[in-house]
Amino acid sequence: MSSDRFLRQSFLGPDSEERISRCTVGVVGLGGGGSHIIQQLAHIGFQRYVVYDNDLVEESNLNRLVGARSIDVPAEAQKLHIAKMMIYGLQARARVRGFACKWQENPEPLRECQIVFGCVDSYQGRQELEIACRRYLMHYIDIGMDVHGNERPVIGGQVILSSPGGLCMSCMGFLTDEKLAEEAARYGNAGSRPQVIWPNGVLASTAVGLAVDLLTNWTRRNRTYAYLTYDGNEATVRESATIRNLRSTICPHFSPREVGDPVLVKL
């Protein structure tokens, strides 16, 4: 029986509370975007988490890191700790598996997830996460934002859903060989990127909405992919023109046979 706490979410469906509470979600990166996602997932009722981040709270994080306080800087608090406190503060019985490392250093727990949120900075990082999610039949939701220009700054960002059987980020034109090569060429010399809290909030909210729809299908859209672009100057979120112009919805980059542990597949 649904509790009064989630009564105003009843439009999601009669069994939505159970579906949400039983889903295991992964969040890779607990900074500006990831902290928003964690907070919203906990409010909605998610109970099972696998989260990764090896960074400490710094002074420069306080303009966007949800849950962080000024005292966390001298205390050298982990972003992982901040995320856990937000979850437990809203969901006392939650199960949180947190790892203060890169997910590649301990990928096994990620396999428990049904949905993984990627809040990483690099194209290569996104590609690696998507490959892992495809192999283990997990939905991958990517968010990212950037600010371009100084005299006339332009805020842009994206939210992308990549699900097994649907289009991948390469199909959707987000990941390209050119972008990966350019990033590799300037590795270690990218510098710090401008970040503020409100674009991260918009992108995180959109990403969480996609995740809830995957679980409950309350919109009846049955999504297997999505590519939404954010224009922070115009305050709009729209479907990418790339998606509208696609001629095929069949992904040629990932074979349905390339799933699971490669060793087990050979057996």
N, C-alpha and C positions, 0 to 999 in steps of 0.2 A: 504494500500500500504506500502511495506517495506521501511524503511528509509535507507539513505546511511550509517548510523551508523552501521547497522547490515548487510550490503550488503555482507560482506565476510563470513557471517554465512548462506547464502542462500542455501547452500548444504543441510541444515537440513530440507528443505521443504518449499513450498510457504506460508504455514500458521504457520510456526514455531515461528515467532516473536510474533504472537497473543497467541499461546499456552503457550509460556514461560511467557509472561506478565500477563496472567490470572491465572497462577498456584500460589497457596499459598504454600510456603515452610516454614517448621519449622527447626530451628537450636537450638539444646540443647547443650550448652557448647560453649563459644566464645573464648576459649584459642587458643593454637597453631594450632590445626586442624580446629576449628570452624571459626577462623578469616580468614584463607585461603579460606574456603568455602564461607563465606560472600562476600569476595572481588570478587571471581570469578562469583558468582551468579549475583552480581550487574553489572559486566562487560558484562555478557551475555544478560542481559535485564530483569531479574526477578524483579517484581514490588511489590509483596505482601509477607510479612514476618511475622512470629511469632518466636521470639527469646528469649532465657532464659540464664541468667548467673547472679549470685549474687556476683561475685568477683571484687575486685579492681585491678588496674594495679600495679604490684610490680616490683622491680628492676630485679628479677630473670626471669620475663616474657619477658624482652626486647630482648632476644636472639631468640625469635620465634613468638611473638605476632604481627601479621601483622596490621599495622596502628597505633601502639602505638609509642609514642615518649618519650624521656628522661624526658621531663617536666611533663608527665602524672603521674609519680611516686609521686613527692611531692604534686601534685595537687589532689592525691587520686582519679583519674578518674576511672569510672566504665568501665569494659570491654564492657558492654552493650552500653555505650556512644561511645566508639571507633568503635564498629560495626555499630551503626547508622550513624556516620559521614562518614564512608566508603560508606554505601549505598546511603545516600543523596548526597554525592559528585559525584556519578556516575548516580544516578537516582533521580532527584529532586522531581519527582511526586510519588515516592514510598510510599506505606503504610506499616509502620513498627509498629508492636505491640510488644513492648519490656518489659520484666519482670525481675526485679532484684531479682529473687528468684529461688528456685528449681521448675521445672515444675510440680512436684507432689503437690506443694502448691497452684497452680492455673492452673489446667489441661484443663479447658474449652476452652481457646483460641486455644489450640493445635488441637482441633477437626476441625478447619477450614482448616487444611492443607491437601494437596494431597500427599506431599512427606515430610518426616521428616528425617533430618540428626542427628545422635547421635554421639556426640563427648565427651563421658563420660569415666571415668577411671575404673569403676568397672563392673564385670560381672553381679551383681545384678541390677545395673543401666541400663545395656543393656537389661536385661530380662524384666524389668518393662516397658521400652520404647517399646520394641517389642510387648508386650502384649497389650498395649494401641493402638498401630498402627494396630494390627490385629483386635481389637474390632471395631475400627472405619474406617476400610477399607482404611488405608493409607499405602503407600510404606515406608518402613524403610530402611535407608542406614546407616550402622555403619562403623566408622573408628577407628583405634587405632594402636599405635606403642609402642615399648619398646626396651630397650637396655639390653642385657644380657652379663654378664661377665665383668671383669676389665682388665686383661692382654691381652685378645684377644676379644674385644667387638664385639658383633653381633647385628646388628639392624634388627628387624623384625616388621612386621605389617600386617594388614588385611583391606580389604574393603569388606563388606558383604551387599548384597541386599536381603531383606526379604519382599516379597509381599503377600498380601492375596491370597490364592489359590495356592501359591507356597511353596517351602520348607522353613522351619524356621531355626533359628540359631541352634536349637537342632538337627534337621534333618541333618544339615551340619556338625555336630560334633564340632561346636565352643563353644556352651554352653553345659556344662555337669554338672551333679549333683556333681561330684568330684571337679570341678573348683569352683562351688558355695560354697560347704562346706569348701574347703580350704580357700577361701577368707573370709568367715564368721568367721573361726577360728582365723585368724590373723587380724580381724577388728580393726582399730585404730593403727595398728603397721606395716603398709605397708611401711612407709617411703616415701621419695621423689623419683620420677623416673627420670632418665636422659631423656632430651628432647632437640632436636635441630630442626632447621627450615626446613631443606630440606626433611626429611622423611615425615613430616606433609604435605609439599607441594605436594609431589608425591601422597600420599594417598588422599588428598583433591581433587586434579585434577581428579583422577580416579573416586572418588565418584560423583563429579559434572558431569563427562561424562556419568555415569550411569543414573543420573537424567535426563539429556537432552535426552538421548536415550529413556527413559520411556515416555517422552512427545512427541517426534517426530518420534521415531522408525526409525531413519535414517540408522541404521545398518541392519534393517530388521530381528533382532534376536528375538524379542518378548519375552524378558526376564521376568521371574517371580522370579528368584533367581540368585544369583551369590556369589561366595566366592573366592576372589582373595587374594593371599598372596604376601607380599613384602619382598624381601631380599635386605636390604640396603647395604650390603657388596658387593653383586654381581650386584646391580642396576637393579634388575629384578622384574617384576610383572607377576605372573602366576596364572592360575586357580589352586585351591587347589586340591591336590591328593585325598582328601576326596570326592570331587564332582565327580571326574573321576571314582571312585570306587563304587558309589552309585548304588544300585539295583532297587530303587524305587524313583520316583519323586512326590509321594503323601505324603503330610504331615499328620501324625497321631496326632499331638499335638494340633492343633487348628481346631475346628469344624466350618464349614461355618455358622452354626446356632448361634454361640457365637459372635454375632456382635451387635453394638449399645448399647444403654443404657439398663442395665439389667431390670430396672423398666419398661421401655417402651416395652421391649420384652414380659414381662408378661401380658401387656395389650393387 
